[in-house]
Amino acid sequence: MTATVDGPDFIALQVRDVEAAAVFCEKHLGLRRAPASPPGAVVFRTAPIPFAVREPLPGVDLDDVARPGLGTALWFRTDDAQQLHDQLVAAGVPIVSPPRETPFGRAFTFAGPEGYAITAHGG
């Protein structure tokens, strides 16, 4: 029998400042921390896939990259993309691409913790 992969089961952003990134996710995205996290990480109660911010893995130098996550598309589902966009703009969070209609609903991209490009969609 051949082993197969079901799909993503956990997503984490590697960041220089875990606490600052966690506060960004709480304050601007409304994420809530899970009751327990491993050392060097903050895990959030997201479904269906857990999401976290964590210290860089050994050998990862975030100071040696143009932008963290370059080449990766990270999308978060929201109940109202336009309202989230407006909230982030009011809070001074940089918008990478403005709201637009997509096959997955209204979507826009913003600069998340430490410059990661995150797309929010829905609503």
DSSP file (Angstrom, degrees, kcal/mol; ACC not computed):
  #  RESIDUE AA STRUCTURE BP1 BP2  ACC     N-H-->O    O-->H-N    N-H-->O    O-->H-N    TCO  KAPPA ALPHA  PHI   PSI    X-CA   Y-CA   Z-CA
    1    1 A M              0   0    0      0, 0.0     2,-0.4     0, 0.0     0, 0.0   0.000 360.0 360.0 360.0 140.0    0.0    0.0    0.0
    2    2 A T        -     0   0    0      1,-0.0     2,-0.2     0, 0.0     0, 0.0  -0.790 360.0-122.6 -96.7 134.7    1.2    3.5   -0.9
    3    3 A A        -     0   0    0     -2,-0.4     2,-0.3     1,-0.0    -1,-0.0  -0.485  31.2-166.1 -72.1 145.0    1.0    6.3    1.7
    4    4 A T        -     0   0    0     -2,-0.2     2,-0.4     0, 0.0    -1,-0.0  -0.853  17.5-123.9-127.9 165.4   -0.9    9.4    0.7
    5    5 A V        -     0   0    0     -2,-0.3    -2,-0.0     1,-0.1     0, 0.0  -0.933   7.4-160.1-111.8 133.1   -1.3   12.9    2.0
    6    6 A D        -     0   0    0     -2,-0.4    -1,-0.1     1,-0.3     0, 0.0   0.775  54.1 -94.6 -80.2 -28.2   -4.7   14.3    2.8
    7    7 A G  S    S-     0   0    0      0, 0.0    -1,-0.3     0, 0.0     0, 0.0  -0.859  70.1 -12.8 138.5-174.7   -3.7   17.9    2.6
    8    8 A P        +     0   0    0      0, 0.0     3,-0.1     0, 0.0    -3,-0.0  -0.263  48.3 172.5 -59.3 142.0   -2.5   20.7    5.0
    9    9 A D        +     0   0    0      1,-0.4     2,-0.3    40,-0.1     0, 0.0   0.477  66.8  14.7-126.6 -12.9   -2.9   19.9    8.6
   10   10 A F        -     0   0    0     39,-0.2    -1,-0.4     2,-0.0     2,-0.4  -0.917  59.7-163.3-164.6 136.2   -1.1   22.8   10.3
   11   11 A I  E     +a   51   0A   0     39,-2.3    41,-1.8    -2,-0.3     2,-0.4  -0.992  12.7 174.0-128.2 132.4    0.2   26.2    9.1
   12   12 A A  E     -a   52   0A   0     -2,-0.4     2,-0.5    39,-0.2    41,-0.2  -0.999  22.9-142.5-137.9 140.4    2.7   28.4   10.9
   13   13 A L  E     -a   53   0A   0     39,-2.3    41,-2.7    -2,-0.4     2,-0.5  -0.875  20.9-134.6 -96.7 131.0    4.5   31.6   10.0
   14   14 A Q  E     +a   54   0A   0     -2,-0.5     2,-0.3    39,-0.2    41,-0.2  -0.765  35.8 174.0 -85.3 125.7    8.1   31.8   11.1
   15   15 A V        -     0   0    0     39,-2.9     3,-0.3    -2,-0.5    99,-0.0  -0.906  42.2-132.2-134.0 157.6    8.7   35.3   12.7
   16   16 A R  S    S+     0   0    0     -2,-0.3     2,-0.6     1,-0.3    -1,-0.1   0.886 104.5  36.9 -73.0 -40.3   11.4   37.2   14.5
   17   17 A D     >  -     0   0    0      1,-0.2     4,-2.3    37,-0.1    -1,-0.3  -0.864  66.6-177.6-120.7  94.8    9.1   38.4   17.3
   18   18 A V  H  > S+     0   0    0     -2,-0.6     4,-2.5    -3,-0.3     5,-0.2   0.906  82.8  49.3 -60.4 -45.9    6.5   35.7   18.2
   19   19 A E  H  > S+     0   0    0      2,-0.2     4,-2.5     1,-0.2    -1,-0.2   0.916 111.5  48.2 -65.0 -43.1    4.6   37.8   20.8
   20   20 A A  H  > S+     0   0    0      1,-0.2     4,-2.1     2,-0.2    -1,-0.2   0.909 113.5  48.3 -63.3 -41.0    4.3   40.9   18.5
   21   21 A A  H  X S+     0   0    0     -4,-2.3     4,-2.1     2,-0.2    -2,-0.2   0.895 111.4  50.3 -65.4 -39.5    3.1   38.7   15.7
   22   22 A A  H  X S+     0   0    0     -4,-2.5     4,-2.1     2,-0.2    -2,-0.2   0.910 109.6  50.2 -64.7 -42.5    0.6   37.0   18.0
   23   23 A V  H  X S+     0   0    0     -4,-2.5     4,-3.3     2,-0.2     5,-0.3   0.900 108.3  53.6 -63.4 -40.3   -0.7   40.3   19.2
   24   24 A F  H  X>S+     0   0    0     -4,-2.1     4,-2.8     1,-0.2     5,-0.7   0.944 109.8  47.9 -56.5 -48.6   -1.2   41.4   15.6
   25   25 A C  H  X5S+     0   0    0     -4,-2.1     6,-2.0     1,-0.2     4,-0.9   0.863 116.8  42.9 -63.7 -36.6   -3.3   38.3   14.9
   26   26 A E  H  X5S+     0   0    0     -4,-2.1     4,-1.0     4,-0.2    -2,-0.2   0.951 120.0  40.3 -71.7 -50.6   -5.4   38.9   18.0
   27   27 A K  H  <5S+     0   0    0     -4,-3.3    -2,-0.2    -5,-0.2    -3,-0.2   0.919 128.7  25.9 -67.8 -47.3   -5.8   42.6   17.6
   28   28 A H  H  <5S+     0   0    0     -4,-2.8    -3,-0.2    -5,-0.3    -1,-0.2   0.748 132.7  30.9 -94.7 -25.6   -6.4   42.9   13.8
   29   29 A L  H  <<S-     0   0    0     -4,-0.9    -3,-0.2    -5,-0.7    -2,-0.2   0.531  95.2-125.6-111.9  -9.5   -7.8   39.5   12.8
   30   30 A G     <  +     0   0    0     -4,-1.0    -4,-0.2    -5,-0.3    -3,-0.1   0.682  50.7 160.1  74.4  16.7   -9.6   38.5   16.0
   31   31 A L        -     0   0    0     -6,-2.0     2,-0.4    -9,-0.1    -1,-0.2  -0.423  29.7-142.6 -72.3 149.5   -7.8   35.2   16.4
   32   32 A R        -     0   0    0     13,-0.3    13,-3.3    -2,-0.1     2,-0.1  -0.926  17.9-112.6-115.8 138.6   -7.9   33.6   19.8
   33   33 A R  B     -B   44   0A   0     -2,-0.4    11,-0.3    11,-0.3     4,-0.1  -0.361  29.7-118.3 -67.1 143.3   -5.0   31.7   21.3
   34   34 A A        -     0   0    0      9,-3.3     9,-0.2     2,-0.1    -1,-0.1  -0.400  30.5-107.3 -72.1 159.5   -5.3   28.0   21.8
   35   35 A P  S    S+     0   0    0      0, 0.0     2,-0.4     0, 0.0    -1,-0.1   0.790 101.9  26.8 -62.0 -27.1   -5.1   26.8   25.5
   36   36 A A        +     0   0    0      7,-0.0    -2,-0.1     6,-0.0     7,-0.0  -0.994  62.9 178.5-139.9 144.8   -1.6   25.3   24.9
   37   37 A S        -     0   0    0     -2,-0.4     3,-0.1     5,-0.1     5,-0.1  -0.976  33.5-106.9-138.2 151.6    1.2   26.0   22.5
   38   38 A P    >   -     0   0    0      0, 0.0     3,-1.4     0, 0.0     5,-0.1  -0.330  56.9 -74.1 -71.2 162.9    4.7   24.5   22.1
   39   39 A P  T 3  S+     0   0    0      0, 0.0     3,-0.1     0, 0.0     0, 0.0  -0.298 120.4  20.0 -56.5 138.4    7.7   26.4   23.3
   40   40 A G  T 3  S+     0   0    0      1,-0.2    15,-2.5    -3,-0.1     2,-0.3   0.637 114.5  81.2  79.3  14.6    8.6   29.3   20.9
   41   41 A A  E <   - C   0  54A   0     -3,-1.4     2,-0.4    13,-0.2    13,-0.2  -0.977  61.1-146.6-147.8 157.7    5.2   29.4   19.3
   42   42 A V  E     - C   0  53A   0     11,-2.7    11,-2.0    -2,-0.3     2,-0.4  -0.986  20.8-160.9-125.1 120.2    1.6   30.7   19.7
   43   43 A V  E     - C   0  52A   0     -2,-0.4    -9,-3.3     9,-0.2     2,-0.3  -0.813   7.5-148.8-100.2 139.7   -1.1   28.5   18.3
   44   44 A F  E     -BC  33  51A   0      7,-3.2     2,-1.6    -2,-0.4     7,-0.7  -0.736  23.9-110.4-106.8 156.7   -4.5   30.0   17.5
   45   45 A R        +     0   0    0    -13,-3.3     2,-0.3    -2,-0.3   -13,-0.3  -0.642  61.0 148.9 -84.6  82.2   -7.9   28.3   17.7
   46   46 A T        -     0   0    0     -2,-1.6   -15,-0.0     5,-0.1     5,-0.0  -0.866  36.9-107.4-115.5 152.0   -8.6   28.3   13.9
   47   47 A A  S    S+     0   0    0     -2,-0.3    -2,-0.0     1,-0.2     4,-0.0  -0.987  82.4   0.3-137.4 145.7  -10.6   25.7   12.0
   48   48 A P  S    S+     0   0    0      0, 0.0    -1,-0.2     0, 0.0    -2,-0.0  -0.999 134.2  32.1 -85.5  -7.3  -10.4   23.4   10.2
   49   49 A I  S    S-     0   0    0     -4,-0.0   -39,-0.2   -39,-0.0   -40,-0.1  -0.930  82.3-122.5-114.6 125.9   -6.6   23.9   10.2
   50   50 A P        -     0   0    0      0, 0.0   -39,-2.3     0, 0.0     2,-0.3  -0.349  27.6-159.3 -61.7 144.1   -4.6   25.2   13.2
   51   51 A F  E     +aC  11  44A   0     -7,-0.7    -7,-3.2   -41,-0.2     2,-0.3  -0.954  14.8 169.5-126.3 144.8   -2.6   28.3   12.5
   52   52 A A  E     -aC  12  43A   0    -41,-1.8   -39,-2.3    -2,-0.3     2,-0.4  -0.962  31.1-135.6-147.6 163.0    0.4   29.5   14.5
   53   53 A V  E     +aC  13  42A   0    -11,-2.0   -11,-2.7    -2,-0.3     2,-0.3  -0.969  38.6 171.0-115.5 141.6    3.3   32.0   14.6
   54   54 A R  E     -aC  14  41A   0    -41,-2.7   -39,-2.9    -2,-0.4   -13,-0.2  -0.951  38.3 -86.1-148.5 162.8    6.6   30.6   15.7
   55   55 A E        -     0   0    0    -15,-2.5   -39,-0.1    -2,-0.3   -38,-0.1  -0.356  63.8 -86.9 -63.6 151.8   10.3   31.2   16.1
   56   56 A P        -     0   0    0      0, 0.0    -1,-0.1     0, 0.0     3,-0.1  -0.306  44.9-111.6 -61.3 145.4   12.3   30.4   12.9
   57   57 A L    >   -     0   0    0      1,-0.2     3,-2.3    -3,-0.1    -3,-0.0  -0.360  51.6 -73.8 -69.0 156.8   13.4   26.8   12.5
   58   58 A P  T 3  S+     0   0    0      0, 0.0    -1,-0.2     0, 0.0     3,-0.1  -0.282 123.6  23.4 -53.6 134.0   17.2   26.2   12.7
   59   59 A G  T 3  S+     0   0    0      1,-0.3     2,-0.6    -3,-0.1    -2,-0.1   0.312  91.9 120.3  91.3  -8.2   18.9   27.5    9.6
   60   60 A V    <   -     0   0    0     -3,-2.3     2,-0.6     2,-0.0    -1,-0.3  -0.813  40.4-172.8 -93.4 121.4   16.2   30.0    8.7
   61   61 A D    >   -     0   0    0     -2,-0.6     3,-1.8     1,-0.1    -1,-0.0  -0.893   7.6-174.2-114.8  99.7   17.5   33.6    8.6
   62   62 A L  G >  S+     0   0    0     -2,-0.6     3,-0.9     1,-0.3    -1,-0.1   0.681  83.2  64.9 -69.4 -16.3   14.5   35.9    8.2
   63   63 A D  G 3  S+     0   0    0      1,-0.2    -1,-0.3    -3,-0.1    -2,-0.0   0.585  95.4  61.3 -77.9  -8.7   17.0   38.8    7.8
   64   64 A D  G <  S+     0   0    0     -3,-1.8     2,-0.3     3,-0.0    -1,-0.2   0.080  90.3  83.8-106.5  22.2   18.2   37.2    4.6
   65   65 A V  S <  S-     0   0    0     -3,-0.9    -3,-0.0     1,-0.1     0, 0.0  -0.944  72.0-136.1-126.5 148.9   15.0   37.3    2.6
   66   66 A A  S    S-     0   0    0     -2,-0.3    -1,-0.1     1,-0.3    -4,-0.0   0.920  94.1  -8.0 -66.0 -44.2   13.3   40.1    0.6
   67   67 A R  S >  S-     0   0    0     -3,-0.1     3,-1.7     3,-0.0    -1,-0.3  -0.940  82.2-106.9-153.8 129.4    9.9   39.4    2.1
   68   68 A P  T 3  S+     0   0    0      0, 0.0    49,-0.5     0, 0.0   -53,-0.0  -0.300 103.8  16.0 -57.8 139.3    8.9   36.5    4.4
   69   69 A G  T >  S+     0   0    0      1,-0.2     3,-2.7    47,-0.1    46,-0.0   0.531  80.7 172.0  78.9   6.1    6.7   33.9    2.6
   70   70 A L  T <  S+     0   0    0     -3,-1.7    -1,-0.2     1,-0.3     3,-0.1  -0.260  70.3  22.9 -52.8 126.8    7.6   35.1   -0.9
   71   71 A G  T 3  S+     0   0    0      1,-0.3     2,-0.4     0, 0.0    -1,-0.3   0.350 102.5 103.7  96.5  -5.0    6.1   32.6   -3.3
   72   72 A T    <   -     0   0    0     -3,-2.7     2,-0.6    45,-0.0    -1,-0.3  -0.917  59.3-148.4-111.8 135.9    3.5   31.3   -0.9
   73   73 A A        -     0   0    0     -2,-0.4     2,-0.5    -3,-0.1    45,-0.1  -0.912  16.2-174.8-103.3 117.6   -0.2   32.2   -1.1
   74   74 A L  E     -d  118   0B   0     -2,-0.6    45,-2.8    43,-0.6     2,-0.4  -0.957   3.4-173.8-115.7 118.3   -1.8   32.3    2.4
   75   75 A W  E     -d  119   0B   0     -2,-0.5     2,-0.4    43,-0.2    45,-0.2  -0.929   7.9-163.3-116.4 134.7   -5.6   32.9    2.4
   76   76 A F  E     -d  120   0B   0     43,-3.1    45,-2.2    -2,-0.4     2,-0.3  -0.947  18.9-131.0-113.2 136.5   -7.8   33.4    5.5
   77   77 A R  E     +d  121   0B   0     -2,-0.4     2,-0.3    43,-0.2    45,-0.2  -0.678  29.7 177.7 -84.2 139.0  -11.5   33.0    5.3
   78   78 A T        -     0   0    0     43,-2.6     3,-0.3    -2,-0.3    45,-0.1  -0.940  38.4-126.7-135.8 159.4  -13.6   35.8    6.9
   79   79 A D  S    S+     0   0    0     -2,-0.3     2,-0.2     1,-0.3    43,-0.1   0.694 105.0  19.8 -79.8 -16.5  -17.3   36.5    7.2
   80   80 A D     >  -     0   0    0     41,-0.1     4,-2.4     1,-0.1    -1,-0.3  -0.669  60.9-178.3-155.1  93.1  -16.9   40.0    5.6
   81   81 A A  H  > S+     0   0    0     41,-2.6     4,-2.7    -3,-0.3     5,-0.2   0.877  86.7  52.5 -61.9 -39.5  -13.8   40.8    3.6
   82   82 A Q  H  > S+     0   0    0     40,-0.3     4,-2.6     2,-0.2    -1,-0.2   0.930 110.5  46.8 -65.0 -43.9  -14.8   44.4    2.9
   83   83 A Q  H  > S+     0   0    0      2,-0.2     4,-2.4     1,-0.2    -2,-0.2   0.915 113.1  49.0 -64.4 -42.3  -15.4   45.1    6.6
   84   84 A L  H  X S+     0   0    0     -4,-2.4     4,-2.7     2,-0.2     5,-0.2   0.927 110.6  51.9 -62.1 -43.5  -12.1   43.5    7.6
   85   85 A H  H  X S+     0   0    0     -4,-2.7     4,-2.6     1,-0.2    -2,-0.2   0.945 110.4  47.7 -54.8 -50.3  -10.4   45.5    4.8
   86   86 A D  H  X S+     0   0    0     -4,-2.6     4,-2.3     1,-0.2    -1,-0.2   0.880 111.6  50.6 -62.2 -39.2  -11.9   48.7    6.2
   87   87 A Q  H  X S+     0   0    0     -4,-2.4     4,-1.6     2,-0.2    -1,-0.2   0.922 111.5  47.5 -63.3 -44.5  -10.9   47.8    9.8
   88   88 A L  H  <>S+     0   0    0     -4,-2.7     5,-2.7     2,-0.2     4,-0.4   0.903 111.1  50.9 -66.0 -40.9   -7.3   47.1    8.7
   89   89 A V  H ><5S+     0   0    0     -4,-2.6     3,-1.5     1,-0.2    -1,-0.2   0.935 109.7  50.6 -59.8 -46.4   -7.1   50.4    6.7
   90   90 A A  H 3<5S+     0   0    0     -4,-2.3    -1,-0.2     1,-0.3    -2,-0.2   0.807 109.7  51.2 -61.9 -29.8   -8.4   52.3    9.8
   91   91 A A  T 3<5S-     0   0    0     -4,-1.6    -1,-0.3    -5,-0.1    -2,-0.2   0.472 119.2-111.4 -86.4  -2.4   -5.7   50.7   11.9
   92   92 A G  T < 5 +     0   0    0     -3,-1.5    -3,-0.2    -4,-0.4    -2,-0.1   0.649  62.1 154.9  83.0  15.3   -3.0   51.6    9.5
   93   93 A V      < -     0   0    0     -5,-2.7    -1,-0.3    -6,-0.2    -2,-0.1  -0.642  50.0-110.7 -76.5 128.5   -2.3   48.1    8.3
   94   94 A P        -     0   0    0      0, 0.0    17,-2.7     0, 0.0     2,-0.5  -0.354  24.4-143.0 -63.7 135.1   -0.7   48.2    4.8
   95   95 A I  E     -E  110   0B   0     15,-0.2    15,-0.3     1,-0.2   -10,-0.0  -0.884  12.8-170.8 -99.3 124.8   -3.0   46.9    2.0
   96   96 A V  E    S+     0   0B   0     13,-2.1    14,-0.2    -2,-0.5    -1,-0.2   0.874  76.9   7.3 -83.9 -41.7   -1.0   45.0   -0.7
   97   97 A S  E    S-E  109   0B   0     12,-1.9    12,-1.9     3,-0.0    -1,-0.3  -0.993  83.7-116.7-142.6 138.9   -3.9   44.7   -3.2
   98   98 A P  E     -     0   0B   0      0, 0.0     9,-0.1     0, 0.0    11,-0.1  -0.125  48.1 -71.1 -71.2 166.5   -7.4   46.2   -2.9
   99   99 A P  E     +     0   0B   0      0, 0.0     2,-0.3     0, 0.0     9,-0.2  -0.260  61.3 165.3 -57.3 141.7  -10.7   44.4   -2.6
  100  100 A R  E     -E  107   0B   0      7,-2.2     7,-2.7    -3,-0.1     2,-0.4  -0.972  40.5 -98.7-153.1 159.1  -11.8   42.5   -5.7
  101  101 A E  E     +E  106   0B   0     -2,-0.3     5,-0.2     5,-0.2     7,-0.0  -0.702  45.6 171.1 -84.5 135.7  -14.3   39.8   -6.7
  102  102 A T  E >   -E  105   0B   0      3,-1.0     3,-1.8    -2,-0.4    19,-0.0  -0.824  52.4 -96.2-132.6 171.2  -12.8   36.3   -7.0
  103  103 A P  T 3  S+     0   0    0      0, 0.0     3,-0.1     0, 0.0    -2,-0.0   0.672 127.0  53.2 -62.2 -13.9  -14.3   32.8   -7.5
  104  104 A F  T 3  S-     0   0    0      1,-0.5     2,-0.2    18,-0.0    -3,-0.0   0.136 123.7 -94.6-107.1  17.8  -14.0   32.6   -3.7
  105  105 A G  E <  S-E  102   0B   0     -3,-1.8    -3,-1.0    16,-0.1    -1,-0.5  -0.457  75.9 -16.3  98.2-174.9  -15.9   35.8   -2.9
  106  106 A R  E    S+E  101   0B   0     -5,-0.2    16,-2.2    -2,-0.2     2,-0.3  -0.388  74.1 177.6 -63.5 138.9  -14.6   39.3   -2.2
  107  107 A A  E     +EF 100 121B   0     -7,-2.7    -7,-2.2    14,-0.2     2,-0.3  -0.983  17.8 171.3-146.3 153.6  -10.8   39.2   -1.5
  108  108 A F  E     - F   0 120B   0     12,-1.8    12,-2.7    -2,-0.3     2,-0.4  -0.962  25.3-126.9-153.7 163.8   -7.9   41.6   -0.7
  109  109 A T  E     -EF  97 119B   0    -12,-1.9   -13,-2.1    -2,-0.3   -12,-1.9  -0.958  25.1-179.9-121.6 136.0   -4.3   41.2    0.4
  110  110 A F  E     -EF  95 118B   0      8,-2.8     8,-2.7    -2,-0.4     2,-0.8  -0.860  36.6-101.6-128.2 163.0   -2.7   42.9    3.4
  111  111 A A  E     - F   0 117B   0    -17,-2.7     6,-0.2    -2,-0.3     3,-0.1  -0.784  46.6-173.7 -86.8 111.8    0.7   42.9    5.0
  112  112 A G    >   -     0   0    0      4,-3.9     3,-2.2    -2,-0.8     4,-0.1   0.094  46.3 -20.4 -87.3-157.8    0.5   40.7    8.1
  113  113 A P  G >  S-     0   0    0      0, 0.0     3,-1.7     0, 0.0    -1,-0.3  -0.231 133.9  -6.6 -52.9 129.1    3.0   40.1   10.8
  114  114 A E  G 3  S-     0   0    0      1,-0.3    -2,-0.1    -3,-0.1   -93,-0.0   0.687 131.5 -57.2  57.7  23.1    6.6   41.0    9.6
  115  115 A G  G <  S+     0   0    0     -3,-2.2    -1,-0.3     1,-0.3     2,-0.1   0.484  84.6 155.8  93.4   3.2    5.4   41.6    6.1
  116  116 A Y    <   -     0   0    0     -3,-1.7    -4,-3.9    -5,-0.1     2,-0.6  -0.446  45.2-125.3 -61.1 132.9    3.8   38.3    5.2
  117  117 A A  E     - F   0 111B   0    -49,-0.5   -43,-0.6    -6,-0.2     2,-0.4  -0.738  34.3-177.2 -82.0 120.9    1.2   38.9    2.4
  118  118 A I  E     -dF  74 110B   0     -8,-2.7    -8,-2.8    -2,-0.6     2,-0.5  -0.981  14.9-150.4-124.3 130.0   -2.1   37.4    3.6
  119  119 A T  E     -dF  75 109B   0    -45,-2.8   -43,-3.1    -2,-0.4     2,-0.4  -0.850   8.0-160.8 -99.3 132.2   -5.2   37.4    1.5
  120  120 A A  E     +dF  76 108B   0    -12,-2.7   -12,-1.8    -2,-0.5     2,-0.3  -0.922  15.9 176.5-109.3 138.5   -8.6   37.5    3.2
  121  121 A H  E     +dF  77 107B   0    -45,-2.2   -43,-2.6    -2,-0.4   -14,-0.2  -0.985  22.1  68.0-142.2 152.3  -11.7   36.4    1.4
  122  122 A G              0   0    0    -16,-2.2   -41,-2.6    -2,-0.3   -40,-0.3  -0.504 360.0 360.0 130.1 166.6  -15.4   35.9    2.0
  123  123 A G              0   0    0    -43,-0.2   -18,-0.1    -2,-0.2   -44,-0.1   0.443 360.0 360.0  80.4 360.0  -18.6   37.7    2.6
